[in-house]
Amino acid sequence: MVSYPSSYAGAQIRLVAVDMDGTLLDDEKNFPPGLDELLDQLEEHGIVFVPASGRQVWTLINMFHGRAGMTFIGENGAIVMRDGREISSAPLDLATVRESVRLVRQYALPRPGATAAHEDAGEGAPEGSLRENFDGGLVVCGKNCAYVERTDEAFLAAVAPYYTRTQCVDDLVKVIDDIEQGRIDEAIIKLAVYSAGDVTALADQTLGRFARSHQFAISAANWADLQDRGVDKGRALRALQDYLGVTPGQTAVFGDAGNDLSMIAQAEFSFAMENASADVRAAARFLAPSNNEAGVVKVLQVLLAE
């Protein structure tokens, strides 16, 4: 891995894919200084700048409010949108969604005011069930919005930074039924389980049960995700490259964590942040300054240099 700018200065880049947390954003979740000017320059050069994140695509669009025509990879690659139009997506099977709702109801604390029907969903748990130990809930992530049936303030506060479009519903199973019966035009592309503490134990009892048949990952200390098998940022980036007619040799990628590895493999100009995990640093060709040093902006300024 090399870090000196002369090794990549003046590369003929047409597509830039950038992870958000730990990469573009600093540790306080702020954008780096100089980003607006950089995005203007990229647009002038005809270079497509793509935020790629586990966040909801509508959250990403909101974060770049005022910049029309942008392209986004959301939900860790489950959906790609360009100028408000879908380029690709990977829905989950609704049988898995339905069973996941049942499991989270069984093992997570019931939401305040839970109905008897929801309480019954937990029947059949073993004696001494771990259910009371898990302060958590499920986010059912659709293309159009996220759906939750736990509605207390603490849970919604944890959900809000990642899911701008969130709908509180009385019954997640009814949402699934409505999708199956065509009563709403929606597809579920990710499930996310949240725990107020370490998510591992709750995830193991719920979404982790599908790890052999689906794409399961602990995405943060408090979050675990489930998606269709093979869904990742790399597959989404390949679909976008095909759509735009861009090659890996014309692509730059920036990342810091394991969920960026598949995306890094799709670009000849792959950059690990200084703060990246060891596996990302080993996989990337180049090293960028850390997220707290505006590393993405600094590298792209070099790449834009004539």
C-alpha positions as CSV (number, residue, x, y, z in Angstrom):
1,M,0.0,0.0,0.0
2,V,1.3,3.5,-0.9
3,S,0.3,6.8,0.5
4,Y,2.2,9.3,-1.6
5,P,0.0,11.4,-3.9
6,S,2.2,11.2,-6.9
7,S,1.3,7.5,-7.3
8,Y,-2.3,8.4,-8.2
9,A,-2.3,12.0,-9.2
10,G,-4.1,12.8,-12.5
11,A,-5.8,9.4,-12.8
12,Q,-8.7,9.3,-15.3
13,I,-11.5,8.7,-12.8
14,R,-15.2,8.7,-13.8
15,L,-16.8,7.2,-10.7
16,V,-16.1,7.7,-7.0
17,A,-17.8,5.6,-4.4
18,V,-17.4,6.7,-0.8
19,D,-18.4,5.1,2.5
20,M,-20.0,7.5,5.0
21,D,-19.3,6.7,8.6
22,G,-15.6,6.5,9.4
23,T,-14.7,7.5,5.9
24,L,-16.3,10.7,4.6
25,L,-17.8,11.8,7.9
26,D,-15.5,12.6,10.9
27,D,-16.0,10.9,14.2
28,E,-18.6,13.6,15.2
29,K,-20.6,12.8,12.0
30,N,-19.7,16.1,10.3
31,F,-18.9,16.5,6.6
32,P,-15.3,17.5,5.9
33,P,-14.4,21.1,5.1
34,G,-14.2,21.7,1.3
35,L,-16.7,19.1,0.4
36,D,-19.2,21.4,-1.3
37,E,-16.5,22.9,-3.5
38,L,-15.1,19.5,-4.3
39,L,-18.6,18.2,-5.4
40,D,-18.9,21.2,-7.7
41,Q,-15.5,20.3,-9.3
42,L,-16.4,16.7,-9.7
43,E,-19.6,17.6,-11.4
44,E,-17.8,20.0,-13.8
45,H,-15.4,17.1,-14.7
46,G,-18.3,14.7,-15.3
47,I,-17.3,12.5,-12.4
48,V,-20.1,10.7,-10.6
49,F,-19.8,10.9,-6.8
50,V,-21.6,8.1,-5.0
51,P,-22.2,7.9,-1.2
52,A,-22.3,4.2,-0.3
53,S,-23.7,3.3,3.1
54,G,-25.7,1.0,5.3
55,R,-28.0,4.0,5.9
56,Q,-31.4,4.2,4.3
57,V,-31.1,5.7,0.8
58,W,-33.7,8.4,1.7
59,T,-31.4,9.4,4.6
60,L,-28.5,9.7,2.2
61,I,-30.6,11.8,-0.2
62,N,-31.6,14.1,2.7
63,M,-27.9,14.4,3.8
64,F,-27.1,15.8,0.4
65,H,-30.2,18.0,0.1
66,G,-30.0,20.5,-2.7
67,R,-27.8,18.5,-5.0
68,A,-30.1,17.2,-7.7
69,G,-29.1,14.2,-9.8
70,M,-26.9,12.4,-7.4
71,T,-26.4,8.7,-7.2
72,F,-26.6,6.7,-3.9
73,I,-25.9,3.1,-2.8
74,G,-28.1,2.5,0.3
75,E,-28.8,-0.3,2.8
76,N,-25.3,-1.7,2.3
77,G,-25.9,-2.3,-1.5
78,A,-29.6,-3.5,-1.4
79,I,-30.6,-0.5,-3.4
80,V,-29.0,1.9,-5.9
81,M,-30.8,5.2,-6.9
82,R,-29.7,7.8,-9.4
83,D,-31.6,11.1,-9.7
84,G,-34.4,9.7,-7.6
85,R,-34.8,6.6,-9.9
86,E,-34.0,3.0,-8.9
87,I,-31.1,1.5,-10.8
88,S,-31.0,-1.9,-8.9
89,S,-32.4,-3.5,-5.8
90,A,-32.4,-6.9,-4.0
91,P,-35.6,-7.7,-2.1
92,L,-35.8,-10.1,0.7
93,D,-38.3,-13.1,0.7
94,L,-41.3,-12.2,2.8
95,A,-41.3,-15.6,4.6
96,T,-38.0,-14.7,6.2
97,V,-39.3,-11.2,7.0
98,R,-42.4,-12.7,8.6
99,E,-40.4,-15.2,10.7
100,S,-37.9,-12.5,11.8
101,V,-40.8,-10.3,13.1
102,R,-42.0,-13.3,15.2
103,L,-38.5,-14.0,16.6
104,V,-37.8,-10.4,17.5
105,R,-41.2,-10.2,19.2
106,Q,-40.3,-13.3,21.2
107,Y,-36.8,-12.3,22.3
108,A,-37.0,-8.5,22.5
109,L,-38.8,-6.4,25.1
110,P,-42.4,-5.6,24.0
111,R,-43.0,-2.1,22.9
112,P,-45.1,0.1,25.3
113,G,-48.8,-0.7,24.8
114,A,-48.1,-3.9,22.9
115,T,-51.4,-5.6,22.0
116,A,-52.3,-9.1,23.2
117,A,-51.7,-10.4,19.6
118,H,-48.1,-9.2,19.8
119,E,-47.7,-10.7,23.3
120,D,-49.0,-14.0,21.9
121,A,-46.3,-14.0,19.3
122,G,-43.8,-14.8,22.0
123,E,-45.6,-17.8,23.3
124,G,-43.7,-21.0,23.0
125,A,-40.4,-19.5,24.2
126,P,-38.5,-21.8,26.5
127,E,-38.9,-21.5,30.3
128,G,-36.6,-18.8,31.6
129,S,-36.7,-17.1,28.2
130,L,-34.0,-14.5,27.5
131,R,-36.7,-12.2,26.2
132,E,-36.8,-9.9,29.2
133,N,-33.0,-9.3,28.9
134,F,-33.1,-7.7,25.5
135,D,-34.1,-4.1,25.2
136,G,-34.4,-4.0,21.4
137,G,-36.6,-3.9,18.3
138,L,-36.8,-4.5,14.6
139,V,-36.7,-2.1,11.7
140,V,-38.2,-3.5,8.5
141,C,-36.6,-1.6,5.7
142,G,-38.6,-1.1,2.6
143,K,-37.7,0.7,-0.6
144,N,-40.2,3.5,0.2
145,C,-39.7,3.7,4.0
146,A,-38.8,1.8,7.1
147,Y,-41.5,0.3,9.3
148,V,-41.4,-0.1,13.1
149,E,-43.9,-1.3,15.6
150,R,-41.9,-0.3,18.7
151,T,-42.7,3.4,19.2
152,D,-41.1,4.5,22.5
153,E,-38.9,7.6,22.4
154,A,-35.6,5.8,23.2
155,F,-36.0,3.3,20.3
156,L,-37.2,5.9,17.8
157,A,-34.2,8.1,18.8
158,A,-31.9,5.2,17.9
159,V,-33.6,4.7,14.6
160,A,-33.8,8.3,13.4
161,P,-30.2,9.0,12.4
162,Y,-30.2,6.1,9.9
163,Y,-33.8,6.0,8.7
164,T,-35.2,9.4,7.6
165,R,-38.4,7.9,6.3
166,T,-39.9,5.8,9.1
167,Q,-43.5,4.8,9.6
168,C,-44.8,3.6,13.0
169,V,-47.3,0.8,12.5
170,D,-49.5,-1.2,14.8
171,D,-48.5,-4.5,13.3
172,L,-45.5,-5.4,11.1
173,V,-47.2,-8.6,10.0
174,K,-50.0,-6.6,8.5
175,V,-47.5,-4.7,6.5
176,I,-46.1,-8.0,5.2
177,D,-49.7,-9.2,4.4
178,D,-50.4,-5.9,2.5
179,I,-47.3,-6.3,0.4
180,E,-48.1,-10.0,-0.4
181,Q,-51.7,-9.1,-1.4
182,G,-50.6,-6.1,-3.5
183,R,-52.4,-3.6,-1.3
184,I,-49.2,-1.5,-1.0
185,D,-46.5,-1.1,-3.6
186,E,-43.4,-2.0,-1.6
187,A,-40.5,-4.4,-1.3
188,I,-38.5,-5.2,1.8
189,I,-34.7,-4.9,1.2
190,K,-33.2,-5.2,4.6
191,L,-34.0,-6.1,8.2
192,A,-32.2,-4.4,11.1
193,V,-32.4,-5.4,14.7
194,Y,-31.4,-2.9,17.4
195,S,-30.3,-3.5,20.9
196,A,-29.7,-0.8,23.6
197,G,-26.7,-2.9,24.7
198,D,-24.4,-5.2,22.7
199,V,-26.6,-6.6,19.9
200,T,-24.8,-9.9,19.5
201,A,-27.0,-12.0,21.8
202,L,-30.3,-10.6,20.5
203,A,-29.0,-11.0,16.9
204,D,-28.0,-14.6,17.5
205,Q,-31.5,-15.4,18.6
206,T,-33.2,-13.6,15.8
207,L,-31.7,-12.5,12.4
208,G,-28.6,-14.6,13.0
209,R,-30.7,-17.8,12.6
210,F,-30.7,-17.0,8.8
211,A,-27.0,-16.6,8.5
212,R,-26.6,-19.7,6.3
213,S,-29.2,-18.7,3.8
214,H,-29.0,-14.9,3.8
215,Q,-26.5,-12.1,4.2
216,F,-26.2,-11.5,8.0
217,A,-23.8,-9.1,9.6
218,I,-23.2,-7.3,12.9
219,S,-23.1,-3.8,11.4
220,A,-22.4,-1.8,14.6
221,A,-22.2,-2.4,18.4
222,N,-26.0,-2.0,18.7
223,W,-27.2,-3.1,15.2
224,A,-27.3,-6.3,13.1
225,D,-28.6,-6.6,9.5
226,L,-30.1,-9.3,7.3
227,Q,-30.3,-9.1,3.5
228,D,-30.6,-11.3,0.5
229,R,-27.7,-13.6,0.0
230,G,-24.9,-11.9,-2.0
231,V,-26.0,-8.4,-1.4
232,D,-23.2,-6.0,-0.6
233,K,-21.7,-2.7,-1.7
234,G,-19.5,-4.4,-4.3
235,R,-22.4,-6.0,-6.2
236,A,-24.2,-2.7,-6.1
237,L,-21.2,-0.9,-7.5
238,R,-20.8,-3.4,-10.3
239,A,-24.4,-2.8,-11.3
240,L,-23.7,0.9,-11.3
241,Q,-20.5,0.5,-13.3
242,D,-22.5,-1.5,-15.9
243,Y,-25.2,1.1,-16.0
244,L,-22.8,4.0,-16.5
245,G,-20.4,2.1,-18.7
246,V,-17.5,2.7,-16.3
247,T,-14.6,0.3,-15.7
248,P,-12.8,-0.6,-12.5
249,G,-9.8,1.3,-13.9
250,Q,-12.0,4.5,-14.0
251,T,-13.3,3.9,-10.4
252,A,-12.1,5.2,-7.1
253,V,-13.4,3.8,-3.8
254,F,-12.8,4.9,-0.2
255,G,-13.6,2.8,2.9
256,D,-12.7,2.0,6.4
257,A,-14.6,-1.2,7.5
258,G,-15.3,-4.7,6.5
259,N,-18.5,-3.9,4.7
260,D,-16.4,-1.9,2.3
261,L,-14.2,-4.7,1.2
262,S,-16.4,-5.9,-1.7
263,M,-16.6,-2.3,-3.0
264,I,-12.8,-1.9,-2.7
265,A,-12.4,-5.0,-4.9
266,Q,-14.3,-3.3,-7.7
267,A,-11.9,-0.4,-8.2
268,E,-8.3,-0.1,-9.3
269,F,-8.0,3.1,-7.3
270,S,-9.0,1.7,-3.9
271,F,-8.2,3.8,-0.8
272,A,-8.2,2.7,2.8
273,M,-8.5,5.5,5.3
274,E,-5.7,5.9,7.9
275,N,-8.2,4.8,10.5
276,A,-9.4,1.7,8.6
277,S,-9.4,-1.8,10.0
278,A,-6.5,-4.0,9.2
279,D,-8.3,-6.1,6.6
280,V,-9.3,-3.0,4.6
281,R,-5.8,-1.6,4.8
282,A,-4.5,-4.9,3.5
283,A,-7.0,-5.0,0.6
284,A,-6.7,-1.4,-0.7
285,R,-4.0,-0.2,-3.0
286,F,-3.6,3.2,-1.5
287,L,-3.8,4.9,1.9
288,A,-5.7,8.1,2.5
289,P,-5.5,10.4,5.5
290,S,-8.0,9.6,8.2
291,N,-11.7,10.6,8.3
292,N,-10.8,13.3,10.9
293,E,-8.3,14.8,8.5
294,A,-10.7,15.2,5.5
295,G,-8.9,12.4,3.8
296,V,-11.4,11.8,1.0
297,V,-11.4,15.5,0.1
298,K,-7.6,15.7,0.1
299,V,-7.2,12.6,-2.1
300,L,-9.8,13.7,-4.6
301,Q,-8.3,17.1,-4.9
302,V,-5.1,15.3,-6.0
303,L,-7.0,13.1,-8.4
304,L,-8.6,16.2,-10.0
305,A,-5.3,17.9,-10.5
306,E,-4.4,18.4,-14.1
